Amino acid sequence: MGMHVDQLWRYPVKSMQGERVLEVVLSDRGQRHDRVYGVIDRRSGRVLSGKTVPPLLFARSRLDSGTVVVSLPGGPEFDAEDPAGAAALSAWLDRDVFLEHADRNAPRAFQVQETVSDTEPSPTAPVRDVLCPPGTFLDSAPLHLVDGAWLRGADIRRFRPTVLLRNEIGDRPTGAEDSWIDQTVRIGGATLRVAKTTKRCAMVQRPQPGLAKDVPLARTLIHEHGNVLGVYATVVTAGRITLGDPVASV
């Protein structure tokens, strides 16, 4: 494929800012510590997502000596397992919430509002529940791969991949990853089965720390790339992926 791993990312808390890492170790459930915590609305029982609760993108989560640490903008920093963190989160979001570690036996759902334009979802657009995979707060699959050829300077944080890929000889035409569907690929010591393309949502245009709202990016993605960018994949063979690892068809 002529591609290599350019960046690796981990997001310990769903929809919060994550962290770049030098390597990821994959099991059949994906990367350890990735989307293992979620912010739960106590009244509805749903896990909150930046799709419908944009302020979440301004909080940060990171791994510190095996412990997930959450930082709120201009506010406290706390261990994700600290019950006192719920009060800080609730005050910040102005709703009754708490942090929960994903439970394989009790998956949570998040809400998605259908996008009916190239800007924001309409307030009257249908809202549906989407169930997270058991044991995680992922959207759909253990891994999210994005080919950087299309980005054109856009900050990769808008797309929240696990793995950002680059062509070794320069950018290629967009849409190349679409051809990987139903293929098995090897990256480093892991093999992956590419399951489906990633349909984008309003999160790509949301403001984030250091990033203003970017409606033109969302419009361009819709009109030039069918509002899909990247692919979801499952883990066939567990293993380690590191920066610079090549991508090869199996």
C-alpha positions in Angstrom: 0.0 0.0 0.0 3.0 2.3 0.4 1.7 3.7 3.6 3.1 4.1 7.1 1.9 5.1 10.6 2.3 8.8 11.0 0.5 9.4 14.4 -1.1 7.3 17.1 -3.8 8.5 19.5 -5.5 7.4 22.7 -8.7 8.9 24.1 -9.2 7.6 27.7 -12.6 9.4 28.1 -15.2 9.5 25.3 -15.3 12.8 23.5 -12.7 14.5 25.6 -9.3 15.6 24.2 -6.9 12.6 24.0 -3.1 12.2 23.8 -0.6 11.3 21.1 1.4 8.1 21.9 4.4 6.4 20.5 2.9 2.9 20.3 -0.4 1.1 20.9 -0.8 -2.5 22.1 -3.9 -4.1 20.7 -6.2 -6.8 22.0 -9.3 -8.1 20.3 -11.1 -5.2 22.0 -8.8 -2.6 20.6 -6.3 -0.3 22.4 -6.0 -0.5 26.1 -7.3 2.6 27.9 -9.0 3.9 24.8 -12.5 5.2 25.5 -12.7 3.2 28.7 -14.5 6.0 30.6 -17.6 7.9 29.7 -19.5 10.8 31.1 -22.9 9.4 32.1 -26.0 11.5 32.4 -27.5 10.3 35.7 -31.1 11.1 34.6 -31.1 9.4 31.2 -28.4 6.7 31.8 -26.8 7.5 28.4 -23.1 8.2 27.9 -22.6 11.8 26.7 -20.9 12.5 23.4 -19.4 15.6 21.7 -21.9 14.9 18.9 -24.7 16.4 21.1 -22.7 17.9 24.0 -20.0 20.0 22.3 -18.3 21.3 25.6 -16.9 17.8 26.2 -14.3 18.6 23.6 -12.8 21.2 25.9 -12.0 18.8 28.6 -8.8 16.7 28.5 -8.0 13.1 29.5 -4.7 11.4 29.8 -3.0 8.3 31.2 -0.7 9.0 34.1 1.1 5.9 35.5 -1.9 3.7 34.7 -4.4 6.1 36.0 -6.8 8.1 33.8 -6.7 11.8 34.8 -9.3 14.4 33.7 -8.6 18.1 33.4 -11.5 20.6 33.1 -10.9 24.0 31.3 -9.8 26.5 33.9 -10.8 24.1 36.7 -9.7 21.1 38.7 -7.8 18.0 37.6 -8.9 14.7 39.1 -8.5 10.9 38.9 -11.3 9.4 36.9 -12.1 7.0 39.8 -12.4 9.9 42.3 -16.1 10.3 43.2 -15.5 14.0 43.9 -14.9 14.4 40.2 -18.6 14.0 39.5 -19.4 17.2 41.3 -16.8 19.1 39.3 -18.1 17.6 36.0 -21.7 18.3 36.9 -21.0 21.9 37.8 -19.0 22.4 34.6 -21.7 20.9 32.3 -24.6 22.2 34.4 -26.2 18.7 34.5 -26.0 15.8 36.9 -23.3 13.5 35.5 -20.6 11.1 36.7 -17.6 9.2 35.2 -18.0 5.5 34.6 -15.6 2.8 33.5 -17.1 0.7 30.7 -18.7 -2.5 31.7 -18.7 -5.4 29.2 -22.0 -6.7 30.7 -23.8 -3.4 30.7 -23.1 -1.3 27.5 -24.3 2.2 27.4 -25.9 4.1 24.5 -25.2 7.6 23.2 -27.4 9.8 21.1 -26.9 10.9 17.5 -28.9 13.6 15.8 -29.3 13.2 12.0 -27.6 15.9 10.0 -30.0 17.4 7.5 -27.7 20.2 6.2 -24.0 20.9 5.7 -23.8 22.9 8.9 -25.4 21.8 12.1 -28.1 19.2 12.7 -31.6 20.8 12.8 -33.1 21.0 16.3 -36.1 19.1 14.9 -33.9 16.4 13.2 -34.5 12.8 14.4 -32.4 11.6 17.3 -31.5 8.0 17.7 -29.7 5.9 20.3 -26.5 4.1 19.3 -25.2 1.3 21.6 -21.5 1.3 22.3 -19.6 -2.0 21.8 -19.5 -4.1 25.0 -16.7 -3.1 27.4 -15.9 0.3 25.7 -17.3 3.7 25.0 -16.2 3.5 21.4 -18.6 4.6 18.7 -18.5 1.6 16.4 -15.3 -0.5 16.2 -12.0 -1.0 18.1 -9.9 1.0 15.7 -10.4 4.1 13.5 -7.9 4.6 10.7 -7.6 7.8 8.7 -5.5 8.4 5.6 -4.0 11.9 5.9 -4.0 12.5 2.1 -7.3 14.5 2.3 -6.6 16.6 5.4 -5.2 19.6 3.5 -3.9 21.2 6.7 -7.0 20.4 8.8 -6.1 19.5 12.4 -6.3 15.7 12.9 -8.0 16.3 16.3 -11.2 17.1 14.4 -11.4 13.4 13.2 -10.2 11.6 16.3 -8.5 8.6 14.8 -6.6 5.8 16.5 -4.1 5.7 13.7 -3.2 8.4 11.2 -1.6 7.0 8.0 0.6 8.8 5.4 1.8 7.7 2.0 5.6 7.3 1.9 5.9 9.0 -1.5 3.4 11.9 -0.9 -0.3 12.3 -0.9 -2.5 10.2 -3.1 -6.0 10.8 -4.4 -8.6 10.9 -1.7 -10.9 7.9 -1.1 -8.2 5.3 -1.3 -9.1 3.8 2.1 -12.6 3.0 0.7 -10.9 0.2 -1.3 -9.8 -1.4 1.9 -13.3 -2.5 3.0 -13.5 -6.2 3.7 -9.7 -6.5 3.4 -7.2 -7.6 6.1 -4.2 -5.4 6.6 -1.1 -5.8 8.7 0.3 -2.8 10.7 3.3 -3.6 12.8 2.6 -6.7 14.8 -1.2 -6.6 14.4 -3.5 -7.6 11.7 -6.8 -5.8 11.2 -10.0 -6.4 9.3 -11.4 -3.2 7.7 -15.1 -3.2 8.3 -16.6 0.0 6.9 -16.1 3.7 6.1 -16.5 6.3 8.8 -19.4 8.6 8.3 -18.6 12.0 9.7 -20.8 14.1 11.9 -21.0 17.7 13.2 -18.0 17.1 15.4 -15.5 17.8 12.6 -16.5 21.5 12.6 -16.9 21.9 16.4 -14.6 24.4 18.2 -11.9 22.8 20.3 -8.9 24.1 22.3 -7.0 26.2 19.9 -9.5 25.5 17.0 -12.3 27.7 16.0 -15.6 26.4 14.5 -15.0 25.4 10.9 -18.2 25.0 8.9 -16.3 25.3 5.5 -14.4 22.1 6.4 -17.6 20.2 7.0 -19.1 21.5 3.7 -16.0 20.5 1.7 -16.0 17.1 3.3 -19.6 16.6 2.3 -19.3 17.9 -1.2 -15.9 16.4 -2.2 -15.8 13.1 -0.2 -19.4 12.1 0.4 -19.1 13.0 4.2 -17.0 10.0 4.8 -13.3 10.0 5.9 -11.4 7.1 7.4 -12.4 3.5 8.1 -13.3 1.4 11.1 -11.5 -1.9 11.7 -11.5 -4.8 14.0 -8.5 -6.7 15.4 -7.8 -10.1 13.9 -4.4 -10.7 15.5 -3.4 -8.8 18.6 -0.1 -7.0 18.5 1.9 -3.8 18.8 1.8 -0.8 16.4 4.5 1.8 16.5 5.2 5.1 14.7 6.6 4.4 11.2 5.2 0.9 10.9 4.3 0.1 7.3 0.8 -0.9 6.2 0.5 -4.1 4.0 -2.3 -6.2 2.6 -2.6 -9.7 3.9 
